[in-house]
Amino acid sequence: MATKKTNKNKKSNQTIKLVGLIENPKYIPTRSGTPMLTFEIEGHPFKAFNGKVNALAQFYNGRVMIQVVGELSDHKNPNGSQEYELRELQPYLNVKAA
């Protein structure tokens, strides 16, 4: 009878869903040339890649409230804390912040 191997180091995919304004956006150059942006929503650190970077810039410039869904990243940020990788984003009820 065969036994199934499990990876004990594999963590569960933790997701978070938040609504807020983009705070502290920083463009990060990568070795591969892939566009990357780090930012915060309600104090939670996020990172975004490729086309999501352009979408975020559009929302940031208009100071539009957005809803984001992020998945806990496998990598920690340079400060050593966990961050979320952006999976989905959309404007939240088209409400503009003052």
N, C-alpha and C positions, 0 to 999 in steps of 0.2 A: 504494500500500500504506500503510495507517494504522500509525502508531507508537503504542506504549503509553507514556503518561507515568507516571513513578514519582516519588513524593515522597521526595527524598533526606533530608529532615529527619525523616521518620517513623522512630521507633525501634521495635525489636522489643519485644513484650510480655514482660517479665521477670517471672516469678512466683517466689514463695518459699513454702515450707511449713515451719511451725515448731510446736513444742509447748512450752508454758510457761505462766507466770502473767502476768496483765495487770499491767503496772507503769506508774506515772505517768499514770493516766487524767486527762484534762482535757476538760471540756465547753467547746466553742468556739461562741459565738453566730455565726450567719451572717446576712448581709444578707437572704437569701431566707427565713429562718426555718426552714430545714432543720436537723434535729438533727445535730450533728457531734461526734465524740469523737476525740481523739488519745490514743495510748497506745503502750507499747512491749512487745514480747515478745522476751526474750533480747537486749535492746539494740537491736533493729530498730524504727524508728519506723513506726507505722501510723496510718491515719485510717479512721473508719467513719461511715456516714451512715444516716439514717432508722431502720428497724426493727432494724438491726444494733446501734444504740446501746443500745436496751433490752435486747437479748440479752446484750451485753457487761456491762451493769450487773448483770445476774442472775449471771453467772459471777464477776465481780469481788467482789461481796458475799459469795459463798460460798467465795472463794479456791480455785476449781476449776481444775485444769490443763485447758487447752484446746488444740486443734489449730486453727491458722489457715492460710488460704491467701490470699496477697496478691499484687496486681499492681502493678508499679512505677508510681507516679503521674506524671502529666504536670507536676504542680506540685511545687515544693520547699517545705519547711516554712519557718517564719520564720527559722530558724537558717541557711537556705541549703542544707541537706542533703536528699538524696532521701528520700522516704518511700513506703510501700506503702499502697494502698487495699485494705481488707478485702473479700474476695470470698466466703469461706466460713469458718464457725467451727462447732466442735462440742466437747462435752466430751471429754476424752481419758481413756478407760477409767474414767471416774467416780472418779478418784483425787483426794482432797482433800489439799491441802497443809497442813502444820502451821501 
